[in-house]
Amino acid sequence: MQGRGGKFLSFEERASHNQWLDLLRTLAIVLVLLRHASGIAISGLPDGLARNIFRNGWVGVDLFFVLAGYLIAGGLMRKFAKGESLFPVSYFKDRILRIVPAYYAVLGLCSAGFFPGFAIRSDDLFQSLIAHLLFLQDYTGSDINVVFWTLGVEEKFYLVAPLLVWALFKPKTLQACAALGIAVLLVSPLGRGMAFEMLGRSIQYNEFFVLMRSPFHMSLEGFVIGIMVAILHARGVVFPRPAALAGLWASGGLLALWLGSHQFYAEISRFDAWLLPTLLAVLFGFMVFCAASLSDQKLGFTPFFRVNARLSYALYLVHYPLLPLAFAIGYERHPLIFWASYFLFTYTAALMVHFGIEKPFLTLKDRLNERALAVPRKPIEPVLS
């Protein structure tokens, strides 16, 4: 029993797992954590490169979208190759067990006022709660915990992903696949751009977020690019190892310079509405493509990246409502006390959510999948041939 308990309370290494994707997932969650804390008055950040990088950390969400598109597409193509239907039951079961329990738990804690000092902005909590339970908050307003808007976006992507992956992979040539992918990708920038032009006036970020950033159909390009990267990888298109390493570090450096050069969305321009999210998704898609090409390349500090990658979902769920508590402790003391309290509370809560809620359901998911593998299936022509 001790052996089983020790394995459960661990972040065991998985066979054939790409450690470079853990690096990117760690980058994504760290950027998001820095973004929200940097807006606190006591953060102590001087104007300059570091402050801009911290404030622009919201781009970590776009990296998460690309990673989600890549990983979901890879899993679906493997299921299709094993003969599962266009809408495999096991896929939806996996998504529910992976996403819903931890999300509902933190949603309930936020709604019940569990987090000290954290105020819900909703005028009608019952109505907002229903919308959040149905994952509609990307359209109705994420007014219980603002970061939950991405859960509304991702759940809708999970619903359409099987059909989208099948449609993009079905063309026999990469040219036809790319043409269809670009057509789907253009839905979001065209939607944002046309909405911006129809307003006919300048807007602030808060209005831009509600109208053109949060809704699902305005946030598709990251998922589509992730799917395209997965299709390229499945068709054997990869970078040689030296080129992938050089490309990953070069794109990471470019990202740091870009984030640090100015504060994105300080003022909303046509470029911001039409192209900025799309260009970020392309950059992140290139980074994921490089990381996917390094699947057999060792990476240093793998335990650090593995732990942060496994905790990333729980960290994302709990970090924002813990900011008021960290502020209350650090206020009138020192910025370092604020930052230390923030990370201590966030990681402690994330560990509790991960091992108390998330991992039991992930274990159940794995057991159900193991049982399903024991049931023989009628083979069909592989999708990945």
Long-range contacts (C-beta under 8 A, 24 or more apart in sequence): 8-355, 8-359, 8-363, 9-355, 11-303, 11-306, 11-307, 11-310, 13-302, 13-306, 16-295, 18-291, 18-292, 18-294, 18-295, 19-298, 19-299, 19-302, 19-305, 19-306, 20-248, 20-290, 20-291, 20-292, 20-294, 20-295, 20-297, 20-299, 21-67, 21-71, 21-288, 21-291, 21-292, 21-309, 22-299, 22-302, 22-305, 22-306, 22-308, 22-309, 23-291, 23-299, 23-305, 24-63, 24-67, 24-287, 24-288, 24-291, 25-64, 25-67, 25-305, 25-308, 25-309, 25-312, 26-304, 26-305, 26-308, 26-309, 26-312, 27-60, 27-63, 27-252, 28-60, 28-61, 28-63, 28-64, 28-67, 28-312, 29-60, 29-64, 29-308, 29-311, 29-312, 29-315, 29-316, 30-57, 30-60, 30-308, 31-56, 31-57, 31-58, 31-59, 31-60, 31-63, 32-57, 32-58, 32-60, 32-61, 32-147, 32-316, 32-319, 33-57, 33-315, 33-319, 33-343, 33-346, 35-60, 36-147, 36-319, 36-320, 36-323, 37-323, 37-326, 37-338, 37-339, 37-342, 40-323, 40-326, 40-327, 40-338, 42-327, 42-330, 42-331, 42-335, 42-338, 43-335, 43-338, 43-339, 44-334, 44-335, 44-336, 44-338, 45-335, 48-260, 49-260, 50-260, 52-259, 52-260, 52-261, 52-262, 52-263, 53-256, 53-259, 53-260, 55-263, 56-259, 56-260, 56-263, 56-264, 57-259, 58-264, 59-255, 59-259, 59-264, 59-280, 61-150, 62-222, 62-277, 62-280, 62-281, 62-284, 63-222, 63-284, 63-287, 64-150, 64-222, 64-312, 64-316, 65-150, 65-153, 65-154, 65-157, 65-219, 65-222, 65-223, 65-226, 65-281, 66-222, 66-223, 66-225, 66-226, 66-229, 66-281, 66-284, 66-285, 66-288, 67-226, 67-288, 68-154, 68-157, 68-222, 68-223, 68-226, 69-157, 69-222, 69-223, 69-224, 69-225, 69-226, 69-227, 69-229, 69-230, 70-226, 70-227, 70-229, 70-230, 70-233, 70-288, 70-292, 71-226, 71-230, 72-157, 72-158, 72-161, 72-165, 72-223, 72-226, 72-227, 73-161, 73-165, 73-169, 73-226, 73-227, 73-230, 73-231, 74-230, 74-233, 74-234, 76-161, 76-162, 76-165, 76-166, 77-165, 77-169, 77-230, 77-231, 77-234, 77-383, 77-384, 78-384, 80-165, 80-166, 80-383, 80-384, 81-382, 81-383, 81-384, 82-377, 83-377, 83-378, 83-379, 83-380, 84-377, 86-162, 86-163, 86-166, 87-162, 87-163, 88-162, 90-368, 90-369, 90-372, 91-162, 92-158, 93-365, 93-368, 94-365, 94-369, 95-155, 95-158, 97-361, 97-362, 97-364, 97-365, 97-368, 98-361, 98-362, 98-365, 99-151, 99-154, 99-155, 99-158, 99-313, 101-357, 101-358, 101-361, 102-313, 102-314, 102-317, 102-353, 102-354, 102-357, 102-358, 102-361, 103-148, 103-151, 103-317, 104-133, 105-353, 105-357, 106-145, 106-317, 106-318, 106-321, 106-353, 107-132, 107-133, 107-144, 107-145, 107-148, 109-321, 110-144, 110-145, 110-321, 111-144, 115-321, 115-322, 115-324, 115-325, 116-324, 116-325, 116-328, 117-324, 117-325, 117-327, 117-328, 118-321, 118-322, 118-323, 118-324, 118-325, 119-324, 120-144, 138-214, 138-215, 138-216, 138-219, 139-214, 139-215, 139-216, 141-210, 142-214, 145-317, 145-320, 145-321, 146-320, 147-316, 147-317, 147-319, 147-320, 149-214, 150-316, 152-214, 152-216, 153-214, 153-215, 153-216, 153-219, 156-216, 157-216, 157-220, 157-223, 161-223, 161-227, 164-223, 164-224, 164-227, 165-227, 165-230, 166-383, 168-224, 168-227, 168-228, 168-231, 169-231, 169-234, 169-383, 174-232, 174-235, 174-237, 177-228, 177-231, 178-228, 181-224, 181-225, 181-227, 181-228, 184-220, 184-224, 185-220, 185-221, 185-224, 185-225, 185-278, 187-217, 187-220, 188-217, 188-218, 188-219, 188-220, 188-221, 188-277, 188-278, 189-221, 189-274, 189-275, 189-277, 189-278, 191-217, 191-218, 192-218, 192-273, 192-274, 192-277, 193-270, 193-273, 193-274, 195-273, 196-268, 196-270, 196-273, 196-274, 197-270, 202-267, 202-268, 203-268, 204-268, 205-265, 205-266, 205-268, 208-265, 208-268, 208-272, 208-273, 212-273, 213-277, 219-277, 221-277, 221-278, 221-281, 222-277, 222-281, 222-284, 222-285, 225-281, 225-282, 225-284, 225-285, 226-285, 226-288, 228-285, 229-285, 229-288, 229-289, 229-292, 230-292, 232-289, 233-289, 233-292, 233-293, 234-384, 238-292, 238-293, 239-289, 239-290, 239-293, 240-293, 241-293, 241-294, 241-297, 243-293, 244-290, 244-291, 244-293, 244-294, 244-297, 245-290, 245-294, 245-297, 247-286, 247-287, 247-289, 247-290, 248-287, 248-290, 248-291, 248-294, 251-283, 251-286, 251-287, 251-290, 252-287, 254-283, 255-283, 255-287, 310-354, 311-347, 311-350, 311-351, 311-354, 313-358, 314-349, 314-350, 314-351, 314-353, 314-354, 314-358, 315-346, 315-347, 315-350, 317-350, 317-353, 318-346, 318-349, 318-350, 318-353, 319-346, 319-350, 322-346, 322-349
